[in-house]
């Protein structure tokens, strides 16, 4: 038993030593805590685009071209709206309007802009949308123009193996979309003409549906991937490695 205890102590010490010496990959640059911190984070995020597009398996970050979501449930109030095998692209094609890292409050604020987003997959809807009572499922295609995403991610500072980490857990996001175009199949089963006419009405009254689809993008992009990426980066590396003094 004494030998087993010694072995476990040795293993734990080795793991702690490895974590303390963990280095950033070449594509991820450290940003120093000075008055250039936010500019550095912005530059790093822009340089990360090619890596994010193909995904970073070692950091458990999925590809963003496309971002694939096996299931996305945006049901609320009187409508059930679920997307299956839902894809969004090009998620790596963002412009950074603003970024602010506040280590005192342990907060990261991001303001991103996407000129064009295309989404496609399967859907299931049940409930009322505009004046239509719906109960259908099929294929869906959406094209979003000029999408803005503002996100505030909050964290707690924790200590592991003598090193300080930022544990990001809470996210608040807001999405605004200038316009969108919608196409879908089988909204009314075995009635292609009614489906076609209803889709036309949705597109003609798209402004009245913006809140519905801003909610879709907010959940998918904000909660679905932004939080995951931030968590993955800061979970792996201590603050003195990724944001040195």
N, C-alpha and C positions, 0 to 999 in steps of 0.2 A: 504493500500500500504506500509506503514511504517513497518507493521508486516511482510509482504512478503519479504521486503528487509532484515530485520533482520534475517529471516529464511535462505535466500540464503547466507548471510554472515556467519551464523553459519555452514551451510553445507560445504561451501568452507573451512572454518577453520578446520572442522573435517577431510576433505579429506587431507588437507595439513599436519595435525598432523599425520594421518595414514601413509602417504607417507614418512614422515620424520623418522618414527619409523619402516618402513618396514625392515624385517629381511630376511637374506638369508635362503633358504631351507637347510636342513641338508646335502644334497648331493652336495651343491655348496659352496666351501670354499673360504673365502676372501684371497686375495694375497696382502701383504704389499708392498709399494713402496720403495723397497730397492734393493740391488744388487742380491737378490734371486728372484726378481719378475718374470722373464721369466721362471725360473725353477718351480716356484710355479704354474704358469699358465699351463705349460706343465703337471705337476702332476695332476692338477684339470681336465684337458681335458681327461687324461687317466682314471681317476676315474669316469668320467661322462659317459663312454661308455655304461654301462648297462641301464642308464636312457635314453640316446639318442636312444638306440635300440628300446625301447618301446614307446618313445615319452614323452613329458612333457606338457600335456594339459594346465596346469595353466600358463605356459610361452608361450603358442601358438607355441610350437616346435613339429612338426610332427614326427612320428616314422621313424627311419632310417633303420629298418629291416622289410620290405623293405622301401626305400624312394619311395613314390608313387607320380607321377606327372600326373595330369589329362590331361595336354597338354604341349608338349615341341616343340616349333617351332625353328628349326635351319636353316631355309631357308636363302640362300645368293647367290649372283651372279646369275648364270644361273640354279640353282637347288632349287626346293621346297622340303624340307624334314621336315616332321611333324610327331611327335610321340604322340599317344593317349594312355591313361591309361598305362603309361610307368613306369616300376619299376626298381630300382637299389639296389642291395644288394651284400655283407653286408657293408653298408656305415659306420657302427660303427667300422669296423675292420681296423683302420688306425694306422700307425706308425708316430710319430711326429719326424721329422728330425730337425726341428728348429722352434722356436717361439720367437718373439721379440715384446714387447709392448713399444712404445715410446709415453709417455703422453705429452711431450713437443710438438711434431708434431701431436699428436692425430692420431696415426697410429698403426695398428696391423698387423704384418707379420706372416704368417703361411706357413710352408713347410711340407706337408703331403704325405705319401706313402701308397698306397693300393696294396697288393700283388695280389689280385684277385677280380675283380668286374664282376658280372653277371647282365645283363640288358635284359628285355623282355617286350613286349607289342604289340601294333598295330602301323603300320607305313603307311605313304602316301608319295610317291616320284614322282616327275615329273621334268625331265630335264636330263642333261648328266652327267654320272659318268663313269670315264675312257673313253672307246670308245662307251659306250652303251647309247642309247637314251631311257630313262625309263619313264614309266607312269603306276604305279601300286600301290596297297595297299594290306596289309595282316598282317601276324604276323611276328615279328622279334625277334631274340635272338642273343645277343652279349656277348662274354666272353673276358674281358680285362685282360691282364697280366702285372704286374709291372707298375702301374699308379702313376705318381707323380703330385701333385697339389701344386703350389705356389700361394699364395694369399696375396694381400695387401689391407686391408680395412681401409679407411680413415673416420675420424669423425670430427664433430664440437662440441665444448663444449658449452652446453646451461645451463641456470639456470631455474629451476622450483621449485616454493614454497621455494625459498631460498637455494635450494640444487643444486650442480653442477652434470650434467649428460653428458655422451658421446653419441652423436647422430651419429651413423655410417650410412653413406648414399652411399658412393662410394666404388666400388670394382674393382680391377684389378686382373685377374687370368691368369695363364698359365698352361697348361696340357701337359704332355709328356707321351706317352704310348709305352711300349716296343713292344707289339704285341697284336693281337686280332683274334678271330674266329667269323665268321658270319654265321647265318642261317636265312632264311626268306621264306615266302610262297607268291605265287601269284604276283611275280614280273612282270610276263607276264601272263595276265589272260587267263585261260583255256589252258595254255601250261606249264605243270609241268616240262617237260624235259628241256625246254629252261631256265626256272627259276633255275633248279638244276645246269645246266652247267654254267650259269652266276654267281651263288653264288660260284661255284668252282673257277672261274676266279678271283673273288673278293678276295677270301682267298689266292690264289696263288700270288696275287699282293697286299697283304694287306699293305705293306709299303707305296705304292702310295696312299692309302686311309687313312693313319693315321691322316693327318691333318683334314680330314672331321669328323672323329669320336672323335678326341681330342677336336674339337669344340663342339660336342654333350655333352661330359662329362664336359667341361669347363662351359657351360651354365647351365647344370643341377646341378652340384655339387657346382661350384663357386657362380654363381648368384642365383641358385635355392634354396640352403639350407645354405651354409656357411654364407652369408650375413644375412639371416633370423635368424639364431641362435645367431649371434653376436648382432644383433639389439634387439632381444628379451631379452637377458640378461642385456644389458646396458640400455635398455629403462626402465626396471622395477626398477633398483636399482641405487641409487646415487653413484658417484665415491668414496665417503668416506665410503661407506658400502662395495662395492665389491673390491675396491682397496684403503684401508685405508692408511694413512700416516705411 
